[in-house]
């Protein structure tokens, strides 16, 4: 099997995809823009060949790289980055070279929030109503039809970036002054719930779920961005049956195969409202959080699935796993040294966040596990509590 990894070096914690694929006997071929010497010996050893391009944004150059690898190694079976930023590039390359996986028409389902809403609705998953706007008149009509407060997000966008909360006519005017109308926006009613949870997992080549989980965020991405807070989320040991019902229906409706999914929901009382379907694993160090909580190595498990060797059993017990970050500019009640000492038995990792994630999520990340949810809540308090 010939498997092309787009950007095998970055993010660095995703290098394990290449390493584990190689261990499963897959012929791993890398295309990236970092110099070969920068890759490091482990990644170099996992890659049968590395084609360096001057710019991964240059589609023609990347296509030439794929064509060369095709010519030299034979038909390409997979092209994948696992990275939100390169999902459209991945799809374009699969379309051009007729490779298994989401093509251009498939990626449209998860690229636009408006299209996502339609698919969630068709699957019987609750969503808020919304409207795409491309000019001032459409904004005014949406405000009249949907009523304030509203959330305005790029129809094609990721997370809370470039998001506006429209609470009164003044904030609508400010949005219109800042918006150059070159980017279509999606307006939807503001959901008052601050409880966000997920249904995450992995599907096989037939689209069947082989593993799934759920985690809870302690705050919304928008609040974290506005107030420059740290992020915190923790895995559940059991998935609420209603959330599982919605999640499984959504996975079936979106119809993806042999890939991770990360679906975000508002918890709305006893019900849920779908936010978005991400056609990839959760970002940053979430894969490591899953692994610690589920006693798994999902990098290995994914590689085994792709190579046709099945999905392995878990290696150990099931726990809650927590990821929580701090920001360098904040002062906290519990010092880092005291925090690490107090929860030494629970600590699994302490890592610096890459600069690309730090602005949105924080600088210093801690990963803890416990079989007791109260311990998890205590850790969250001690990580987040600010000094007076």
N, C-alpha and C positions, 0 to 999 in steps of 0.2 A: 504493500500500500504506500503510495506517495502522498504525503500530507504537507502542504505548504503552510507555514506559520507566518502570518504578517506581523511584523514588529515583534520578533521573538525576545528581544532584550528588555523592552519596556511595556508594561510595568514589571519591575524586577521580580515581584512575588509570583507573576504568571510565567516566569521561565520554567517553572515546574511542569507546565503542560508539555513543553518540548522534551524535557528530561524523561518524563514518564512515558510519553509516546515512544521514545527511542527504546526504553526498557521492554516495551511490548512488541518490539520487532518492527515498528513502523519506520519507514524511510522518511525522516523529518528534514524538510527543506525550508530554509529561512529566507525571508526578504525583509530587509530593514535598512535604515539609514545610518546606523552607528558603524564605526570602523570595526573590522573583524577582531582586532586586538582588544577592543573594549568589551567584547562579549564574555570573556572569562573562560577558564578551561572547562568547567562543567558544561556550559551551554555549547561551547565549541565542540565538545565530545559528543553531544546529543545530535548535532546537525550534520547530516551527510554532506550538505553543501549550503553555503550562505552567499546570497547575491546581494551585494550592497548597492542601493540606489542613492542618488543624491538627494531625493525628496520623495517621500511616500505620498505626498499630495499630488505628485505628477502622475496622473493616471496612465498616460501613454508609456512613461518610463517603467512603471510597475508592470504593465501588460507585457512589455518586452522582456522583463525579467521572468514572468511566468512562462512565456513562450520559449525562452531559452531552457528553463528547467524541464518543461514538457519535452522539448527536443532531446535533451540529454538523458532524462530519467524515465521517459515514457508517460503515459496518461496520468493526469493528476486526479486523485480520488477525493481529496478534501482541500479546501482553502479556508482558513479560520484565523481570527485574531483574538477572539473572546473579549474584545475591547470595544466599548460603546463608540469610541471615536472613529474606529475603522469599519464599523458594520456596513456602511454603504459601499465602501471600497471592496470589502469582502464579497458583497452581493453582486457588484458590477463584474468582478473577476469571475465569479461562478457562472454568471450569465454568459460572459464572453467565451469561456472555455467549457461550458456545459458540465460543470462539476456539481456533485451532490450537495444539497443544502439550499438555504433561502436564496432565491434569485431576486432581481430588481422588483418584480411585481409582488413578491412575498414581503420584502422589507418595507414596502409602503404601508402594510398593516400596522407596523409598530413605529414607523417614522413620524406619522402625523397623529396628534391627539384626537382630532376630529374622526379619523378613520377608526382609531382604537375604540372610541365611544360606540360606534356603530356595531363593531364586532362584540363588545361586551354586552350590548343591549340584545343582540341576536342570540346570545348564549344564555339570556335570562339573568345576567349579573347586573345588579343595580348600579346606575351611574347618575351623575347630575346632568341636566340639560346644558347645552352650550351652543355657541355660534362662532364660526370663523369670520374674522373681520379683516378687510384689506384697505379700508379708507375711513375717513372721519364719519361719513354718513352711516356706514355700517356699524360703527361703534355706537353712535347715537341710537340707532334702531335696536341694537342688542341691549343697551342699557334700559331702554323703554320696555322691551319684551321680557327681559330676565330680571330686572330690578336690582338695585344696589343692596348690599355690597357684592362685588364681583372680583374674581381673580382673573388677571390677564397674563397669559403665557404664550410664548412663541408656539405656533401650531406644530412646528418642527423644532423641538428643543429638548434639552436634558435637564432634569432636576429643577432647582429653583432659580436657575440663572435667568436674568432679564425678566423676572416676574414682578408684577405690580398688583397691589391690593387697591381696588377702587371702592372707596367707602362712601364718598359724597361727591357732588359735582366738581369740587375743587381738585380732588385727586384724579378725576377723569380728565380734566383740562391739563393737569401736569403730565399724565400719561400721553395725551395727544401731542403735547409740546416736545416730549422726549422721543417719541416714536417717529421714525422717518418713513414709515409705510412701505419700506422695501421688504419687510418681513411680515408675513401673515400672522396674526395673533388669534388665539382661541380664548373667548370669554365664557366663563361659567360661574354660577352662583358660589359664593364663598361658603364653605362647609365649616361650621363652628367647632366641630370635633377637632381636638388636638391629638387624638389617638390614632397613630398610623401603624399598621402592621403589614406583613407581607405573606405571600404564599410563594415559596421558592422551590426549585427542584431541577430535575434532569429528566429528559425524555430520550428514549432509544430511537433507533433508526425507523421504527414503525410509528413513532409518535406516542408511545406508551410511557407513562411516568414510572421510572424505576426507583426514584428517591425524591422525597419532598420534606419540607420543613416550614416553619413560620418563625419570624421574629418580630418583636415590638420595638418601635422607636420611642424614646422618652420625650421627644418634641418633634415639631414639624420642620422640614428642611427650610421653609420660609422664615420661621422664627430663629432658627440657628443662624441663617444668613444675615437677617436684619440685626439681631442682637449680638452677633459674633460669639455665640456660645460654642461649647464643645458638643460633639455628637455622642450619643449613646444608644445602643440597641442590644437586645439579648434574645437568644433563641428560646423557643418554647419546647418542652418535652412532649407535648401533645398538641395537635392542631384541632381547633374548634371544628366540629363536623360541618357547620354551616359555611365557615370560611373554606374548608376543604371542598365542599360542594361547589361553591362559586369558582374556586381556583381550578378545579379539575374541568369544569365546564368551559372556562376561558381557555385553558390549554388546548382542549379539543377544538374549540372554535378557531383559534389562531393557527392551528395545524402545523406547527413547527416539528422538526424531526432531528434527533441526535444532537440536542443542545440544551444548555441551561436556560432557565427562565426565572424572572424576578418580577413578581406582580405586587404592586402596592395598593393598599386599601385604607380608607378611613374606617375606623370602628365607630359606628353610629348607633349608640345604645346596644340593642341586641342584634343589630343588623350590620351590614358592611356596604360601603360604597367604593367601587373600583376607581382607582386614580389612573394607573397606567400599567401597561405590559411592557417589560423590558426583555428583549430577545437575547439575553446574555446572563452570566452570573452577576450577582450584586457586586458593586465595585470595591475599590480599596482593598482592605484585608478581610472582607466578609467570607471569602473561601476558607481562610484560616480559622475564622470563628466557627463556621460550620464543622470543620474538621475536628477542632478541639471539643465542641459540644457533642458531636456524634461519634467520636472515636473512629474517625474515618480518614482516608486520604483521597479526597475527591479528585485531585489531579490524577492519581493512579487509577481510581475507579472509572473516570471518564476515558482515560487511555485504554483501559481494558475493554470497555464497551465498544469503542471505536474499532479496536483491533479484532473484535469478534470473539473475545474471551469471556464475555458475560460481565455482570455487575457483582463485585465481591460483597461478602458479608461485612458488617461492622467489626472493628478490631477490639472493641471494649464497651464500657458502659455508656449510657446516655445521660448527659448533664445539660444544665443551662450554661450557655457560653455568652459572655458579655464583652462587647467592645466599647470602650469609652475613651474620649480624647480630652485633652486640655490644650489651652492656647497659651503661648509663651508670654503674651502681654498681660495675662490675668494673674492675680494673687489669690491663692486658695487657703482655706482653713487648715487642711491637712497637707503637710509638705509631701513632696514626692517620696522622700526617704521614709517617712512614717507610713505612707500609703503602702509602699512595697513591703515594709516590714510587717504591717498589720495583716496583710492578706497574702503573705508569702506562700502559704499552702494552696492558694487559689490561683496565683499568677501563672500564666502560660507564656506571655510574651509582652515585651515593652519595646515599641519601635517608633522611629520618627516617620511621620507621614511625608510622602513625596510632596514637593512644592505645588504640584498640579492639584493635589487634593486639599492642601492645608488651608487655603482661604475659605473653602466651603465647610471643612470638617474639623479643623484643629491641627495642632502640631505634634503632640505627644500622645501616642495611642497605647492603651493597656488592654490586654485580653485576659479575662479571668473565667474560671469555671466553678460551678458548685451544683450539687444536687438539691440545694435548698434555695428556693426563690427569694426568701427573706434575706439571705446572705447577699444575693445579687442586688437587691434593693439597697442594702446598707452600703455596698461598694459604690453604687451609683451616687448615693448621697455624698460619700466621702471624696469621690473624684470631683464632683461638680460644685460642692459648697464653696462659695467665695468668701474670702476674708473681709471683715468689716472695713 
